[in-house]
Amino acid sequence: MQLRRVLWVISFVVMATGFAGFGETGQVDAQQEGIKAETLKKEAAMSQMMNKAGYLSSEAIPDSAVLLPEPPAEGSGAMAYDEEISRKNLVLRDTPRWIQAAKDADIKFPEVFEGFACIMNIPITEEATPRLYTLLRKMTLDAGKSTRAAKAKYNRPRPFLVNNEPICTPEEQGALMNNGSYPSGHTAVGWAWALILAELSPEQAGAILQRGRAFGESRMVCNVHWQSDVTEGRFMADCTVARLHGEPLFRADLEAARAEIQAARTKGLKPTCH
């Protein structure tokens, strides 16, 4: 997942049509300011998190600018495939899958782990499973940072800038316009979680990996990423998880999380599932 910086430019053209019209515009102003404040709050929290340390040093983070090929070129067969998949996802607007994609877009802890927790049938929270929770949060930084170099190098336009269709999180559109599409940071993070949780809970590995795949595909449903962005986001997760296993501290935390999962099951701790 990458750090997203919100650039808000809000302007209102108000035509003086009487006191009632002024009141209506004032309500719109208040709503827009409320959305702005909430988004800035979320971005500040994300910024604070991303400035913390993960397991990997900056030198050890896999370099997406070196590892990944160039994104599909205009007019290429690969780009035609990206556009075809995008069109198929556009029909999901306002469906339950669209709603889930909007939920997946919000990396808010511990809520973002709910889907995985419900598959594993244990809570993933700071209170109930602190070692597992800390493991996932720290590796979030490493997986997210692994996508930054290619994003900056290619600065690929996101689908909504090409097809002019809505996204599932309109309050984030300004930030996403100024953040490269290739590869997907959300996908890298979600797939990295899935790989580690499947390792820790092999009995549920299939369902966990399905959830991790769906988490990344939500970015296409949201109309903010292309298929190739998601594919290469998963590749960067693979690279990051492989590198994490070379870190003694990560391996120690992994084993501590494994023991904690078993303890949570022995105690009969259950997650909150909606």
N, C-alpha and C positions, 0 to 999 in steps of 0.2 A: 504494500500500500504505500503511497507517496504522500508528501505534504501538499495539501491544496490550499492556495492562498486566494481568499475571496476578494474580488474587485467589484465593488458595488457602485453602480452609477444609476441613480434613480431620479427621474424627472417626471413631472406631471404638467400637462398643458391643461389649464383650467379656464373654461369659458364662463363668464359671469352671466348665469341664467337665473339668478335669484337666490334667496337664502336657502331653499331646499336643495338646490344643486350644490351649493357650497358645503352643506352638511354632508352630503353623500361623498363628495371628494375628500372631506376630512376623515370619514370612515375608511376610505381606501388608503389614505396616508397612514392611518394608525395600523391597519392590517399589514401594509408593506413594511413599516418600521418594526412591527413585531416579528415578522419573518426574518428581517435583516438582523435584528438583535439575537434571535435564537440561532441563526446560522453562524454569526460571528462567535457566539459562545461555543458552539460545537467545533468550529475551526480553531479557536484558541486552545481548547482541550486537546485537539489532535496535534496542534503545533507543540504543545508542552510534552506530549507523549513522544512525538517523533524526535525531539531533541534529547531524549534519554538514550541510554545505551542498551543495545541488544546484546547478543552473544558475540557477534563478529565485529572486528575492527573495520574501519573504512577500507583498509587495504585488502581485507579478506572477503568483503562483499563481492559476490559474482558480478562481473562487469557486463551488463546487457548490451552495451554499445559494441563490445567485442564479440560476444557470444551469439548475438542474433543477426539474422540476415536483414537486409533492408525491407521495410514494409512493402506490400504489393503496390506496384506502379499503376498509375491511371492507364486504363485501356488493356491491362493484362488479364489473363484468364483468372489469376488469383484474386484480382480486384473484382472481377465479375462475380466470382463465388462469394466474396464478402458482401457484395451488394445484394445478391440473391438471398443469402441468409438474413440480412438486415430486413428486407422486404417481408420475409416470412414472420419475423418477430414483431413487425409493426402491427400485425392483426391481433396481437395479444393485449393491446392497449385496453385498460379498464377491466380486464379479466382478473380472476384471483391470482394468476401467475404474475401479472403486472404489479399487483399489490405486494406480492411476496418479493418481487425484484426491488421495489422501493424500500421494503424492510431490510433486505440484504445490503442496500447501499449505505445504510447507517452503521458504521463500525463503532458501536457504543458498547462498552463492556459493563456487565457480563452478558447483556441481552443478545449480542451477536452470536454467542455460543449456544443459544437455546436449541437450535436444530440438532447440533451434535450431541448436546447433553441428553436430549430426549431419546436419541438413538441408543446412546450408551446407558441410559437409565440411571444416571447419577448427576448431581448438580455440578456445574462448572462455575464456581464463584470464589471470590477471595475468602469468604467465611468458611465454606464447606470443604473446598479442595484447594487450599492456597498454593501448594506446590505446582499443581497442574495449571491453575489459573495464571501464575507467574510465568511458567514455561511458555504458554501460548502468547501471552502479552509480549514477552521479550522477543520471541521469534517473529512476531508481527513486524517489528521494526526492521529486522534483517530481510525478510521477504519483501516488504514494501520498498526498502531502499535499493534492492537489487534491480528494480525496474527504472530507476531514475535516469541513468546515463542514456539509455536508448530513447526515453521520452524527450529528453533535452536535445539529443542529437537529431532526431527526425521530426519532432514537433508535428506529428500527424494529426490532421483535422478529425474530429470525432464525427460519427454518423449524423447527429442532429444538425451539424453545420453544413452537411451535404444535402440531406433530404428535407430539411426544414420541418421535421415532424417533432412533436413534443417529447420530452423525457419524463421519467417517472418521479424525478426530484427537481422540479423547476426552480426551487430556491438555490440550487447548486449550479445552475446553468452558467452564470457569470464566471465562476471559478473554473469550470470545466472547459470553457472556451479558450482559456489561457494555459491549459495543461495538456500536454501531448497524449494522444490516444494509444500509442504503441510502445510497449506492451501494457496490458491491464494490470495495475497494481492490486486492485481488489481481487482479481483472479489469483495472482501470485500468493497473496496472503491466505485466501480461503483454501487453496489447494495445498499449501504448506501445512495448515492446520489439519486438513484431512489426512495427509500422509502420516503425520506424527500420531494422530489419534487412532488411525488404523493400525499402526505399529503397537500402540499401547493397549488396544482393545481388539485383537485380531478376530474375536468371535463376531464382531459387528463390522468388520472391515469393509464388506461390500456396500452396506448401507451408508457407512461413513464416507466412503469415496464417492458414492452417488450424490450425497449432500454437498461435498466439496465441489464436484463438477457443476451441480446446479447453482451453487453460489457464484461461480464465475460466469455461467451462462446468463445469470440475472443481469449482467452488464449489457448484454446484447438485447435482452427484453426491454431494458431501460432506454435503449437507443443512444447509449453513450460509448459503446465499444463495438468494433468489428470482430468477426470470427477470428481473424488472424491475430488480433490483439489478445484475445482470450487464450488461443492456442499457445502463443509465446509467453503469456503470463504463467501458464502452467509449467512451461519449460523452465522459466526462471525460478519457480518454486522448487522444481526438481533439483536444480543446481544449488539452490540455497540450502535445502534439507541435506543434500549430500555433504555440503561443506560444514554444516552444523555438527554432523556426526564426528567431525574431526576435532571438535572442541571439547576438552575434558569437562569443563563446567556444564556444558549442555548435556553431555552424557550422564553426568551425576544427577542433574535435575530431571532428566528423562527417567532414570531409575527411581528417583524419589516420587515422581508423579505416578509411575506404574504401581508402586506400593500404596500410594494414597488412593488410587482408583479401587484397588482390592479392599482397602479398609473401608471406603465409602460403601461398597457393596455389602460388606459384612455387617456394617451398621444399619443397612437398609435405607440409606439416604436417597431421596428421590428428587428429581428436578421439577421445576415448574414448567409445564407445557401448555401452550395455548393453541 
